């Protein structure tokens, strides 16, 4: 089983930056793909990006590529989502998740964090 704890959400102005953290624990998390998703009010949950624990390989949605960066700290068992050049449309609850069988679809992720609110003002 994998357990995930998110932190780092908050209120920022458009153009600003914010870093989210996802601390992972469990027996097999190091072999998983870690994903970031977000969900705005009235919207479907949206894929943001992923990182593979073992290799550090990353994959991003086109809407955030070039602005968001996913990284990991193996010693701290933590994955980060660094967000820059934030836009009001980035406002959402952000979730981290763990999967051992996919990277893009939410149903492929078996474990989820509680979510953290990111609000970007204009």
C-alpha positions in Angstrom: 0.0 0.0 0.0 1.1 3.6 -0.8 0.2 6.5 1.4 0.4 10.1 0.1 0.4 13.4 1.9 0.2 16.7 -0.1 1.1 20.2 1.0 2.1 23.6 -0.4 -1.2 24.9 -1.8 -2.2 28.6 -1.4 -3.2 31.8 -3.0 -0.9 33.5 -5.6 -1.2 36.3 -8.1 -1.1 35.6 -11.9 2.5 35.2 -13.0 3.7 33.9 -9.7 5.1 30.6 -8.6 4.2 27.9 -6.2 5.7 24.5 -5.2 3.5 21.6 -4.2 4.9 18.6 -2.3 3.7 15.0 -2.1 5.3 12.8 0.6 5.0 9.1 -0.1 5.3 6.0 2.1 4.7 2.3 1.7 6.5 -0.9 0.8 6.4 -0.5 -3.0 6.1 3.2 -3.9 9.6 3.4 -5.2 8.6 1.3 -8.2 5.5 3.4 -9.1 4.8 6.2 -11.4 3.7 9.3 -9.5 1.1 11.5 -11.1 -0.3 15.0 -10.6 -3.9 15.8 -11.4 -6.1 18.8 -10.8 -9.8 19.5 -10.6 -11.5 22.9 -10.9 -15.1 23.6 -9.8 -17.5 22.1 -12.2 -14.8 20.4 -14.2 -13.5 16.9 -14.7 -10.3 15.8 -13.1 -7.5 16.7 -15.4 -4.1 15.1 -16.0 -1.1 17.4 -15.2 2.0 15.3 -15.4 4.0 12.3 -14.1 7.4 11.2 -12.9 8.8 7.7 -12.5 10.5 7.1 -9.2 13.2 4.8 -10.5 14.4 6.8 -13.5 13.1 10.4 -13.0 11.5 10.4 -16.4 8.7 13.0 -16.7 5.7 13.5 -18.9 3.5 16.6 -19.0 0.1 17.7 -20.3 0.4 20.2 -23.2 -1.4 22.8 -21.1 1.3 23.0 -18.5 4.4 22.0 -20.5 7.1 24.7 -20.1 5.6 26.2 -17.0 5.4 23.2 -14.6 8.2 20.9 -13.5 7.9 17.7 -11.7 10.9 16.4 -9.7 11.6 13.9 -6.9 13.8 13.6 -3.8 14.4 9.9 -3.2 16.0 10.5 0.2 12.9 12.3 1.4 10.4 10.1 -0.5 8.9 13.2 -1.9 7.7 14.3 -5.3 7.3 18.0 -6.2 5.3 20.0 -8.6 7.0 23.4 -9.3 4.5 25.8 -10.9 5.6 29.0 -12.6 3.9 31.6 -14.7 0.7 30.7 -13.1 -2.6 31.7 -14.7 -6.1 32.1 -13.3 -7.1 29.0 -15.2 -4.6 27.0 -13.2 -6.9 27.4 -10.2 -7.9 24.0 -8.9 -7.5 21.4 -6.3 -4.3 19.6 -7.0 -3.9 15.9 -6.3 -0.9 13.5 -6.3 -1.4 9.9 -7.1 0.5 6.6 -7.5 0.2 4.0 -10.2 1.9 0.8 -11.2 0.1 0.3 -14.5 -0.3 3.6 -16.3 0.3 7.3 -16.5 -2.5 9.3 -18.1 -5.9 8.1 -16.9 -7.2 8.7 -13.4 -8.5 5.2 -13.1 -5.0 3.8 -13.5 -4.0 5.3 -10.2 -4.8 3.3 -7.1 -3.6 5.7 -4.4 -4.4 9.4 -4.0 -3.5 12.2 -1.7 -6.1 14.4 0.0 -5.7 17.3 -2.4 -4.4 20.9 -1.9 -6.1 24.1 -3.1 -4.2 26.3 -5.5 -5.9 29.7 -6.3 -4.4 32.1 -8.8 -5.8 35.6 -8.7 -5.9 38.1 -11.6 
